[in-house]
């Protein structure tokens, strides 16, 4: 009888120890990591809910935690889309560029080039600002059209190339007009001439610039003649003063 009681006591102690370990594990051991698939699906759910900040966080987590997962490449591409939809166009452009650099033969490259161009073009705010992003966007669209002419994005690329050129022409025209209104007809004439010669693919701007260049040149020559006349008159006055 005493042996049975001893066995029961030992059994109870063992069970208590085991359950105690489970309780300790529950409180002190870190929770199990989400799998790559779970993170990817959660990120996609965030995108569906238009919670782009959360989607960016999860796509980055997947990329950093599981760099060799089969879901990582799609996450890298979706990360660019999340930035783009959140109107973080500078981050979107950089993310798309990174994707192309890492996966140059991926089937999504035509889309990536198109989105890169769009991200760059949307960074342009007004015609009084530099057109660096516009030129880069134009180059992306042009490369897409030249390399992937049969892509469904090719037609959109062609249209956006024209939009980029129009905005660049309007920027140059803005600068020429500033010179004109400042009375600096020489720089205005040269800028109008540059527009007329280099933006023939934007005929409405090129024709206007050509007309303004004629007027600017006329004013410039008149200004030069007036300066020469004043210089001569000044020398005559100085000569008579000397006498």
C-alpha positions as CSV (number, residue, x, y, z in Angstrom):
1,X,0.0,0.0,0.0
2,X,2.8,2.4,0.9
3,X,4.5,1.6,-2.5
4,X,1.3,2.5,-4.3
5,X,1.0,5.8,-2.5
6,X,4.7,6.6,-3.3
7,X,4.1,5.9,-7.0
8,X,1.0,8.1,-7.1
9,X,2.9,10.9,-5.4
10,X,5.8,10.6,-7.9
11,X,3.3,10.6,-10.8
12,X,1.6,13.8,-9.5
13,X,5.0,15.5,-9.0
14,X,6.1,14.6,-12.6
15,X,2.8,15.9,-14.1
16,X,3.2,19.1,-12.1
17,X,6.7,19.5,-13.3
18,X,5.7,19.0,-16.9
19,X,2.8,21.4,-16.7
20,X,5.0,23.9,-14.9
21,X,7.5,23.7,-17.9
22,X,4.6,24.4,-20.2
23,X,3.5,27.5,-18.2
24,X,7.1,28.7,-18.1
25,X,7.4,28.3,-21.9
26,X,4.2,30.1,-22.5
27,X,5.4,33.1,-20.5
28,X,9.1,33.3,-21.2
29,X,9.8,31.8,-24.6
30,X,9.3,34.1,-27.7
31,X,6.3,33.4,-29.8
32,X,6.7,31.4,-33.0
33,X,7.7,33.5,-36.1
34,X,5.1,34.0,-38.8
35,X,5.9,32.1,-41.9
36,X,6.8,33.9,-45.2
37,X,3.4,33.0,-46.6
38,X,1.6,34.4,-43.6
39,X,3.4,37.7,-43.8
40,X,2.9,37.9,-47.6
41,X,-0.9,37.2,-47.2
42,X,-1.2,39.8,-44.4
43,X,0.6,42.3,-46.6
44,X,-1.7,41.6,-49.5
45,X,-4.7,42.0,-47.2
46,X,-3.4,45.4,-46.1
47,X,-3.1,46.4,-49.7
48,X,-6.7,45.3,-50.3
49,X,-7.8,47.5,-47.4
50,X,-5.7,50.4,-48.8
51,X,-3.6,50.4,-45.6
52,X,-0.4,51.0,-47.6
53,X,1.7,52.0,-44.6
54,X,1.0,48.6,-43.0
55,X,1.6,46.8,-46.4
56,X,5.0,48.5,-46.7
57,X,5.9,47.4,-43.2
58,X,5.0,43.8,-43.9
59,X,6.6,43.6,-47.3
60,X,9.8,44.9,-45.8
61,X,9.6,42.4,-43.0
62,X,9.2,39.6,-45.4
63,X,12.1,40.8,-47.5
64,X,14.4,41.2,-44.5
65,X,13.4,38.1,-42.6
66,X,13.0,35.6,-45.5
67,X,15.3,36.9,-48.3
68,X,15.2,33.6,-50.2
69,X,11.5,32.8,-49.8
70,X,9.6,32.2,-53.0
71,X,7.3,35.0,-51.9
72,X,10.1,37.6,-51.6
73,X,10.3,38.6,-55.3
74,X,6.6,39.3,-55.4
75,X,6.9,41.2,-52.2
76,X,9.7,43.4,-53.6
77,X,7.5,44.3,-56.6
78,X,4.4,44.9,-54.4
79,X,6.5,47.1,-52.1
80,X,7.0,49.5,-55.0
81,X,3.2,49.4,-55.7
82,X,2.5,50.2,-52.1
83,X,4.8,53.2,-52.1
84,X,3.2,54.4,-55.4
85,X,-0.4,54.0,-54.2
86,X,0.6,55.9,-51.0
87,X,1.9,58.7,-53.3
88,X,5.5,58.2,-52.0
89,X,6.7,58.6,-55.5
90,X,10.4,59.0,-54.8
91,X,10.5,55.8,-52.7
92,X,8.4,54.0,-55.3
93,X,10.9,55.0,-58.1
94,X,13.9,53.8,-56.0
95,X,12.1,50.5,-55.2
96,X,11.2,49.8,-58.8
97,X,14.8,50.6,-59.9
98,X,16.1,48.2,-57.2
99,X,13.8,45.5,-58.5
100,X,15.0,45.9,-62.1
101,X,18.7,45.8,-60.9
102,X,18.1,42.6,-58.9
103,X,15.8,40.8,-61.4
104,X,16.7,42.2,-64.9
105,X,15.1,39.2,-66.7
106,X,11.9,39.0,-64.7
107,X,8.7,38.9,-66.8
108,X,7.4,42.0,-64.9
109,X,10.2,44.3,-66.2
110,X,8.0,46.1,-68.7
111,X,5.6,46.9,-65.9
112,X,8.5,47.9,-63.7
113,X,9.8,50.3,-66.3
114,X,6.4,51.8,-66.8
115,X,5.9,52.3,-63.1
116,X,9.3,53.8,-62.7
117,X,8.6,56.3,-65.4
118,X,5.2,57.1,-63.8
119,X,6.8,57.5,-60.3
120,X,9.4,59.9,-61.7
121,X,6.9,61.9,-63.8
122,X,4.6,62.4,-60.8
123,X,7.4,64.0,-58.8
124,X,7.3,66.9,-61.2
125,X,5.3,69.7,-59.6
126,X,5.3,72.8,-61.8
127,X,6.9,74.3,-64.9
128,X,9.1,76.6,-62.7
129,X,10.9,73.6,-61.3
130,X,13.8,71.6,-62.7
131,X,12.9,68.9,-65.2
132,X,15.5,66.2,-64.1
133,X,12.8,63.7,-63.2
134,X,10.9,64.3,-66.4
135,X,14.0,63.6,-68.5
136,X,14.6,60.4,-66.5
137,X,10.9,59.4,-66.9
138,X,11.1,60.0,-70.6
139,X,14.2,57.7,-70.8
140,X,12.4,55.0,-68.9
141,X,9.3,55.2,-71.2
142,X,11.6,55.3,-74.3
143,X,13.5,52.2,-73.1
144,X,10.3,50.4,-72.5
145,X,9.0,51.2,-76.0
146,X,12.3,50.3,-77.7
147,X,12.9,47.1,-75.8
148,X,9.4,45.8,-75.3
149,X,7.4,47.2,-78.3
150,X,4.7,44.5,-78.0
151,X,4.1,45.0,-74.3
152,X,0.7,46.2,-73.2
153,X,2.4,49.1,-71.5
154,X,4.1,50.3,-74.8
155,X,1.2,52.5,-75.9
156,X,0.9,54.2,-72.5
157,X,4.7,54.7,-72.6
158,X,4.4,56.5,-75.9
159,X,1.7,58.8,-74.6
160,X,3.7,59.7,-71.5
161,X,6.8,60.4,-73.6
162,X,4.8,63.1,-75.3
163,X,3.5,64.4,-72.0
164,X,7.1,64.6,-70.7
165,X,8.3,66.4,-73.7
166,X,5.4,68.9,-73.5
167,X,6.1,69.7,-69.9
168,X,9.9,70.1,-70.6
169,X,9.0,72.4,-73.5
170,X,6.7,74.5,-71.3
171,X,9.4,74.7,-68.6
172,X,11.9,76.1,-71.2
173,X,9.2,78.5,-72.4
174,X,8.6,79.7,-68.9
175,X,12.3,80.5,-68.5
176,X,12.4,82.3,-71.8
177,X,9.3,84.4,-70.8
178,X,11.0,85.3,-67.5
179,X,13.9,86.7,-69.5
180,X,11.5,88.5,-71.8
181,X,9.6,90.2,-68.9
182,X,12.9,91.2,-67.3
183,X,13.9,93.0,-70.5
184,X,16.8,90.6,-71.1
185,X,16.0,90.1,-74.8
186,X,19.3,88.5,-75.7
187,X,18.9,85.5,-73.4
188,X,15.2,85.4,-74.2
189,X,15.9,85.2,-77.9
190,X,18.5,82.4,-77.5
191,X,16.1,80.4,-75.3
192,X,13.2,80.8,-77.7
193,X,15.5,79.7,-80.5
194,X,16.5,76.7,-78.5
195,X,12.9,75.7,-78.0
196,X,11.9,76.2,-81.6
197,X,14.8,74.0,-82.7
198,X,14.7,71.2,-80.1
199,X,11.0,70.8,-79.4
200,X,9.6,70.3,-82.9
201,X,7.7,67.3,-81.5
202,X,5.7,69.8,-79.4
203,X,4.5,71.9,-82.3
204,X,2.2,74.3,-80.4
205,X,5.1,75.3,-78.1
206,X,7.7,75.3,-80.8
207,X,5.6,77.6,-83.1
208,X,4.9,80.0,-80.2
209,X,8.6,80.1,-79.3
210,X,9.5,80.8,-82.9
211,X,7.2,83.8,-83.1
212,X,8.5,85.1,-79.8
213,X,12.1,84.6,-80.9
214,X,11.6,87.0,-83.8
215,X,10.2,89.7,-81.5
216,X,13.0,89.1,-78.9
217,X,15.6,89.3,-81.6
218,X,14.2,92.6,-82.9
219,X,14.2,94.0,-79.3
220,X,17.7,92.7,-78.7
221,X,19.1,94.3,-81.8
222,X,17.3,97.6,-81.0
223,X,18.7,97.5,-77.5
224,X,22.2,96.9,-78.9
225,X,21.9,99.8,-81.3
226,X,20.7,102.0,-78.5
227,X,23.7,101.1,-76.4
228,X,26.1,101.8,-79.3
229,X,24.4,105.2,-79.9
230,X,24.6,106.1,-76.2
231,X,28.2,105.0,-76.1
232,X,29.0,107.2,-79.1
233,X,27.1,110.2,-77.7
234,X,28.8,109.7,-74.4
235,X,32.2,109.8,-76.1
236,X,31.2,113.0,-78.0
237,X,30.1,114.6,-74.7
238,X,33.3,113.7,-73.1
239,X,35.3,115.2,-76.0
240,X,33.4,118.5,-75.8
241,X,33.8,118.6,-72.1
242,X,37.6,118.2,-72.6
243,X,37.5,121.2,-74.9
